[in-house]
Each structure stands twice: as C-alpha cells, then as structure tokens.
C-alpha cells in the first residue's frame, strides 16, 4: 500500500527482538493503552528516540552493561589454601605492596597457569607430598576456573587441585611480571549467569531505520538487540508524548492522515463508553523515577527497627531516603576505609565463638619441656596447644603407633588448663573416633609432643594460628528495599572496588554511621525526599503542614 492510499504504509521486513519479561510487559501495557497492535510502532518510536541523540548512547550502554553484569554475578567459590610460612609471608607482602587481597593474586596465578600450564605433573606431585603447610587462608576464585583446573589436573589421575593452586601461586611469586595490569583485568573478572530474555517479538523496521541502527551498533561495538533493549529502557524511563509519537509512527501517509487520526479517536471514544468503569493506564511522571531502581539490602532486626524509628521523625516511609543520605555521606567521607575496618573488627569480635576448655595432662619431663618452650617464645600454654593441634590436623600422617603409646602412658601428673576452638576440637574428636572411643585427650598429647620435638617456625604460627577464632554464622537479616539512582550506584560501586567490599556491606556501614551521627540532617532528608522538580514545592508544603500537626500533637506549639 502506498503513502497516498488509505491505511498504514508498509514498514519493511521484521527484526526478531527479545526483551526481559518486565520490560516486555511494560511495553505491552503502554502499547495497549494507545491502541490495538501498537507494540511494533512503540518499539520503532524507542529506536528513533535513541538514534536522535547518539552522543548519550556510549555512557548509557556502559551503565546498562555494568548493571546487567552486577545482577548476573555468580558468587565466588571459597577455597582453603594451605601454604608454608615463607610462601604465605611472600604472598601477604605482595598483596600489601599492590594494595589488593590474596584472592585477587591467586585468581591471576590460576589464569596464568591455565593459559600456559607447561610441564606440571611432577611439581604438583612434589607439592602434594609436602608436610610443612601450616598457614591456612581462604581465597575466593571463579567456579569456572576451578572446573577448568580440575579437568586439567584430573587427566593424569587424581585431581590434586590444592597442590596445583600452590604450584600456580609459587610460579607467580617467582615471576610476578606485569601483575598490576593483570589484577585490573583478570583479578576482577567474575563469572556471570547467562542473560535470560522472554519470547521473540518480530518488529518491522524500514530500510532507513534499520541502516541507522546497524551503523550505530557498529560504531559502539554492539548489536541491534542490545541497542533496542537500551532504547526500550530509555523510553520507559521517560515516556513523554507517547501517544502522539506512536500515532505519528503509525499514520505516516499524508493523503488520509486526518481521516485515519479521526477514525482512531472515534474508536477510542467508543471503547471508553463501552467500559466506563475501566481506569485508564496511568503513565509515570514525565521526569521518570528520580530515585532509580529498588535494590534489596539485609539488616539485623535491631538496626532495621532503629532506622525506622529515626526515619519516622521525618514522615512516613522515609527509611529509603534516610539510607540514601547515609550512603551519600559514606561515599563523601575521607575516612571510609577506617570506618569499614573498624566495623569488620567489631563484627568479627561479636561473632567469635568462645574456646572450649580442655585439660592437658603431661608427665613431668614433657611438662618441663612444654613450659620451657612457652617461656622461650613468651607464649601461653593455650597458644602452644592451638598451634600443635592446627599442625596435627593439617598433616596428621601415621600417628597410630604414637596414639597407642600415648593412650597407655602413665605418670601424667602435670595438668594444664587450656582451650581449643570448637572446630579444632571437633576435628580432633572425629580423628580420634576412627580408632576407638575417648582417645581425644591422647591425640592432643601426640600433637603436643610433635610440637616439642619439632617447633619449626613457631613464632610465625603463634601470630597467625593461635589468635584465630571460630565465627558464628551471620544472623538472620531483615529486608529493606532502597531505591538508588544510577549515579549513586556508580559511586557506591567505585567505593566498594577501592575498599575490597560490596554494596551490602557498605550500605550496612552507612546505616550504622547515620544512626550514630544523625544530627542536622533535616535539610539533607528534605532534599533526598523531594527530588522531583514538578511536585517539589507542593510536597515541601505538605511536609511542613504534617510536621506542624505532629508537633502540636506532642504538646508543643513550635
């Protein structure tokens, strides 16, 4: 049908597009509010608006990709890593020098190992046979990296994954290379879940619009589908004059334009008369949502209650605004790293489990050696026993003959009141139960005698092993939804990357800080609550009236 004949003009061949379910549903709701079969025209309007301002596309595309990656991140896989004291010290010094953590260095080491493994069988076997691995740390790596490593190592027999990780770490320590660049590109890389989209939607594009879209996609290293998803999100964020724009897109012919628009108007009036009780679809504010998308954060019940009590001073449902004020304060604080370190220390101290009391019995000769060793290193008996048990559980070896001798020993007249971490005590009891009942005390004595015969690097172990506590699991948390705009999210993510943290931990820290220092924040709260310029004056006046009524209800006329 031509432009001069009655009806809509043809718009070209269809392009298959996929949107996430939420975006697709909102587009269909807007299209249904304009008229039947208006989905394709609405999508073309979104494309034309995106092409009308191409200078904003790079930044918007980057933000959309970052938000998609954040939403699809797979949690790190936690892995224990046992090292000898010298290697552990070198790893800690390298992490401190580059202002990073051990996990990032291990991720780079594994990437290099998988990229150029070389001849690794004999180094891995030698590493697996070592018995001086007394320093345990926990590192966080991608699950895909562990899967690839296990497949590579498993080709030669047993999958000695832990030994392979230590070989990779030692190779990196011997030849760091350009480690700073690798930390930025490899150490920060995360596994991502695949993107999930709904059913395919076929939308007709004319050749000119299709060519412009392909040119823009090639310019920014993208594709039609990604640009159209970005265009749809921008349209939904600012749905101004949609009905006129869609009508313009549908009736592009000049000859019968007025007739077709009039017919569309009559159809809409008839539909409204047939369904008077049906409420029209309410479009969002022309300014869009000034607060951004809602994000879920978890707090303990007491913190949530205190936040709600403080937020009620500024009006109903002000918790989200209060948290945004706290986040902005934290982002602008020059001592955020100090506050975060202090909060982590307090959290660890609050969750530390008390050590279980244990009685150590020794004969007089062993007791004298035990006290002399404690005096030489200025350590307590508890610390020596903690190190001895840790070393024993790390590499128990063939302890059956020594355990039999220790179980039948006599003359154990010297007693020492010591304590063990609950997990270490459970490990000793499980190991002892394999050979009989009630042999845990004898097994602790075997561990202590091993330490007396071979102290090794006892000073290092006293600093790294003895102070370690077991931690209770994180308490059950309460949910708070906080709307955060893209700009604030960018600042929050930048602070998290700089401090080695995440959004959840930083928002919780911001909540704790705002609860401690909430004086003179009324102006900040008002600015945060009433950011939409169209209704700002009205909402401020409404807030002032509510405040006067609230204060009068409390018996104050001020």
N, C-alpha and C positions, 0 to 999 in steps of 0.2 A: 504494500500500500504506500503511495507517495505522500509527500508532505502536503500536497494540495487537496488530498481526498479526506473524507471524513474518517476519523479514527486515529489511533496512535500510530506513529511511524515505526518501522522496524528498527531495532537497536543492535543488530549484529548477532554473532554466534555466542553461545553460552560459555561461561567460565565456571568450572567447579570450585566452590569455596567451602571451607569448613571453619566454623566458629565454636568457641566453647559454649556449653549449654546455657550459661547465664546470659552471655551477650546475645546469643541467638534468640532467646526468649524475649529479651527486652526489645530487640529489633522488631520481632513479630508483633509485640504489643503496640509499638509506635505505628507500625505499618497498618495494623488493624484499626487503629484509631483514625487513620487518614482515609482509608477506603479498602475495598477488597482487592486482593492481588497487588498490593503496593510494596511488597518486600523488595523486589528487584529494583524498583525505582528508588527506594530509600537507600539501598546499598550504593547505587550509582551516585546519588547525592553525596554520600560519605566520601566516595572516591574523588569527586570533583572538588570538594572542600579540601581534601588532603593535597591534591595537586595544585590548588590555588595558592598554597603557602608552603612551598617545598623547603624553605630555609629552616623551618621548625622540625622537619622530619628527622634529621640526624639525632638531635637530643631526645626527641620523643621515642625514637626507635631504640636508642641506648637504654633509656629508662624502662621501656617495656621489656626488653630482653633481660635487664637486671632483675626486674620484679618477677618475671617468669622463672628465672634461674633460682631466685630465693624461695619461691613457692615449691619448686621441684627438687630442692636439695635432699639428698639421701644422708641420714646421719652417719657420722664417722664410725668405722668399726674399731672398737677398743681392743688393743693387743698388748699383753705384758711383754716387756723386753728386759731380759737379764743380761747384764754386762759385767765385765771385770772392773774393778775400781779405776784403773788407769784410763780405759776407754770411756767410762762414764764421766770422768772428770774432763777429758778432752771434749766430749760431746756437750757438756754443760758450758764449758768455756767458749766453744764455738757459737752456741746459741746466744750466750750473753753478748758476745762480740758483735753479732749481726742483729741484735735486738729482736729475736724471734724465739720460738719454742722448739723443743726437741722433736716434736711430732712433725713439724714442717721439714726439718732436716732429714728425718727418716723417710718422709714421702719423696723427697728429691733423691735420696740414696736408692730407694726401691725403683724409681723411674729410670735412673741411670743403669741400674743392674739389669732391669728387664729390657732396656734398649740395647745394651751390649754386655750380655752375660759372660761371654768368653768361656774359659775352662773353669768351672766352678765346683765340680764334683768333689775333688779332694779337699779344697778349702772348706766346703760345707761339712764334710765328714770330720775333718780335724776340729772344726768349730763345735760340732755336736758332741765331741768327746771331752770338751773342756770341763773342768770342775771348779774353776775359780770365779764363777759368775755369781757374785754376791750382791751386786747392786741391781735392784729391780725398779723399773719405772714403767709407766703405762703410756703408750703412744697411740695416736689416732690416725688411721690411714683409710683410704678408699676401699670399699669392699671389692670392687673390680680389680684393684691392684693385688689384693690377697688371693683372689681366684686365679689370676694370671700367674702369680708366683707359685701357688700350689701345683698348678698344671705343669709348670716348667720343672720344678724340683721333683715332682712325682713321676716323671718319665724314667728316672733312674732308680726307682724303688720307693722306699718310704718318703713321704713328703716332710722333709726336715725344714719346715717353714721358719721356725725360730732361728735355727742356725743360719739359714740363708739371709734372714734380715740382718743378723750380726755381721755376716760377710759383706753385705752391701754397705752397712754403716762404716765398717773399717776401711773399705775401699774409698769411700767419700772422705773420711778423715785423713787418709794418706794422700789424696789428691782432690782438694776442695774445688779447684777450677773456678769458674765464674758462678759461685754459689749464690751471690746476691741476686743475679738475674734469674736463676732457676727458682729461687724462693718466691719471686714475684709471679712467675708464670706457671710453675709446676706445683710448688708447695701449697698454693692457694686453690688449686683446681679441685672441684668437688664432683662426685657422681651425681647425676641428675636423673630423675624419673622421666620417662618419655611423655611428651605433651599429649593430652587427651582432648579430642575435639568431637563434636557431635556429627550428625549425619550430613552428607554433602548437600549443598544448596547450589543450584545452577542459576547464575545471574547473567543476563545478556548484556554485553558491552559492545558498543560500536567500535569500528576500527581506530578512530582517532583517540578515544578514551583508552582503549587497550594499548595503543602505541605509547601514549604518555605514561601509563602505569609501568610498562616494561622498561622504558627509558629511566624512570625514577628508581625502579628496582635495581637496574644495572649500575646506576650511579652510586647507590648506597650499599651495594653487595647484599641485596635482599631478593625477595621474590614477590609475585603477585599476592599470594595467600597471606604472607606476613604483613605486607602493606595494607591489605584490606582489613585485616584484624585490627591494625593500628587505626585505620580510618574509622572503623565502626566504634572503637572505644572513644575516640575524639568526638565523634558525632553524639554519642550517648552522654558524654561529659558536658557538652554544650549544645543541646538540641534547640537552637533558636530558629524560628520561622520554618519549621519543618514542613508544615502543610503546604505553604506556598512553594517551597523549593521542590517538593515531590510533585505537586501539580504542574510546575514548570517542566519537570523532567518527563512527565507522562504525556502532556499535550504540547509537543514541540512544533507541530504544524501551525502555519499562520492562517490558512483559509478558514478553518472551522474551530479555531481556538475558543472564541467567546461562546459558541454554541455548546461545545463539549464541557467547558467550565460550568455553564449554566445547568446543563444536564447533571453534572456531578453534584452541584449544590442542591438541586431538587431531590436527588436520590438520598442525600444526607438528611434533608429535612423530613422526607417520608420515613426514613429509618428511625429518626428521633421521635416522630409522632407515634410510630408503632410500639416503641419501647420507652415510654416516658419515665419509667422508674429506673432505667439504667443510667448510672452515673457515667459521665464522660471520663475518659482516661486523663488523669492529671499528669501533665508534663513536669519534670523537675524545674527548679529555678533556672532562669537564663544564665546565671553565674555558675551553675553546677553546684556540686557539694564542696564548700570551701574547706572542709576538714579532711577530705580524701577517703580512702577505703578503710573499713574497720579491720583491725588486727586483734587477735586473741592473745592475752598475756595471763600468766598464772601467778597468784599471790597466796600467801598463807591467810587463814581466816582473820587473824588479828589485824594484819596490815590492811586487808580489804575493809574491815569494819572501821578502822581509824581514818582511812581515806574517805569513806562515805560520810563519816561524821564531820570531817573538815570540809568536804565539798558541800554539805548541806548548809553551811554558813553563807554560801553564795547563791543558793537557789536549788531547785530540784534537778536531779540528774546532771550534776556538774562534775562527776568523777573523771570523765574523759577529758574535759577541759583542764582539770587540776593536774592530771598526769601529763598533758601536753606542756603545761607550764613547767612542771618538774623536768621533763625531757629537755626543753629549751635551755633551762638553767644548767643542766648537766653538760649539754653539748658546748655551752659557752664557758664552762668552768675551766680554769687553767690547771686545777689540781684533781682532775677526774681520775687520773691513774692512781693517785694516792688514796682517794676515797674507795676506788674499786679494790685495791689491795687490802685495805683495812676491812672492807665488807667481807671479802673472801676469808680473811683470818678469823673474823667473828663467826662466820657461818661454819667454818671447819671446827672451831672450838665448841660451838653449840651442838654440833652433831657427833662429836668424838665420844666413842663408847669407853666406859671405864675398863681398865685392865682387870682380868680375873686373877684373884690371889692364888698363888702356888707355893708349896713348901718344897724347898730343895734340900735333900739330905746328902751329905758327903762324909767320907771318912776324914780323919784328922789331917793326913798328908795332903789329900786333894783340897781340903778346905784351906790349908795354909797357902798352897799354890794359887787358889782362887782369890784369896784376899790380897796376896802379893800382886797379882795381875790387875786387880781393881785399883790398888794403890798406885801402881806404875802409870796407869792411864787416867787416873783421877776419875774413875767411873764408879757407879753404884752397882751392887750385885744384880739389881733388876736389869740394868742396861747390858751387862755381860751375858745374862741368860737370854735376853731378847736377841742379841746378835748370834749367840750359839744356836738357838732354835731356828732362826732365819737361815743360817748357813746349812744347817742339817736338813731342813725341809727343801732347800734349793737343790742340794746334791746329797741325798741320803746314802747312796752307794750300798755296799754289802755290810749291813750293820747287824745281821742276825747273830753271829758269834759274840760280838760285844754286848748285845742286848741280853743274851743268855747269861753271860758272866755277871752283868750288872744286876740282873734280876735276882741272882743268888748271892750277891755281895752281903757282907755283914760288917758290923762296926760303923754304921752310918750314924755317928753320934752328933755331928755338927749340922745345925739347921739354919737355913736362910729363908726368910720371908720375902718372896719376890712376886712378880706378877707378869702375866703374858697377855698379849692381845687376844681377844676371843677367837679370831680366825686362826691365829697361830696355835692356840690350844686345841681347837677342833682338828687342825691338821695333824698335830702330834697324836691325838686320840684315834683318829682314823688310821694312821700308820701303825699305831701300836695294836689296834684291834685285829689287824690282819694276822698277828702272830699269837694271839691269846688275849685274855682279859686282864685289866688292871696292870698294864705294863707301861702306862704313860709316864709315870714318875721315873722308871728305869730308863726310858727313852730320853727324857730330859737330861739325865745324868750322862748318858752316852754323848749327847750333844755338847754338854759342858766339858767333858774330858777331851773331846776332839778339839775344842777351842783352846784348852790348856796346852795340848800337845802342839798345836799349830795356830798361834794367834793371828798370823798374817797381817793384813792391813787393818788392824783393829781400830786404829784412830779414825780412819775413814768410815768404817761401819758404824762406829758409835755416833757419828754425825748424821748419817743417812738412814740407818735402820732403826736404831734404838728409839728416836722420838716419834716414830710413825704410830698413828692411832687408827683403829678401825672407825669407820663412819657409818652412822645410821642412814638408811635411805631417806631421800628427800621427803618432807612431809606432804600430805595430801594438800593440793592447792585449790584455790577458788579462782574462777574465771572472771576477767574484766575485759570488755571489748573497748578498744581505744581507736578512734578514727585518726589516722595520721596521713597528712598530705605527702606528696612525692618529695618535696624539698626537705621536709623534716626527716623523712626516711633516709634520704641520701646522707644527711649529716649524721644521723644515728648509725648508719652502716659504716661510714668512714671512721667514726669514733670506735666502733666495735673492732674494725680491722686493725686500728692503731693499737688498741689495748689487748688484742687477742681475746675478745669476748664475743657476745652475741646480743641480739635485740632483747631477749628475755631477761638476761642478767642486767643489762644496762637500764631497762625500764624499771625493774625491781629496785635497782640502786637509786634511780631518780625518785621513785615513790618514797623510799626511806629518807632521802635528803629533804624532800618537800615537807614530810611530816615533822622533821626536826627544825627546819628553817622556813616557816611559812608566814613570817611577819611581812607586812607591807606588800602583799601580792594582789591586793584587790584590783588595782589598775591592770595588772597583767591578766588576771582572770577575766575582767570585762573585755579586754582586747581579744582574748582567746575565745570567749563565748560568742561574741557578736562580731564575727569577721565578715559576714555577707554585707556588702555595701548597700544593697537595696533596702534592707529592713533594719539596719544598724540603729538608727535614731529611735525607731518605734520600739525595738527590743530593749534599748537602754532605758527609755522612759518606763516601759513595763517593769523592768527590773527595779528601778528606783521606787515605783509605787509599791511593789511587793516587799521591798526592804523596809519601807516606812510602816507598812501594816505589820510586818513581822516584829519590828522593834516595839511598836505600840502594844502588841500582844504580850511582850515580855515586861511591860510596865515601864517602858522608857519612852519619852517623847522627843528623843534626839535622833 
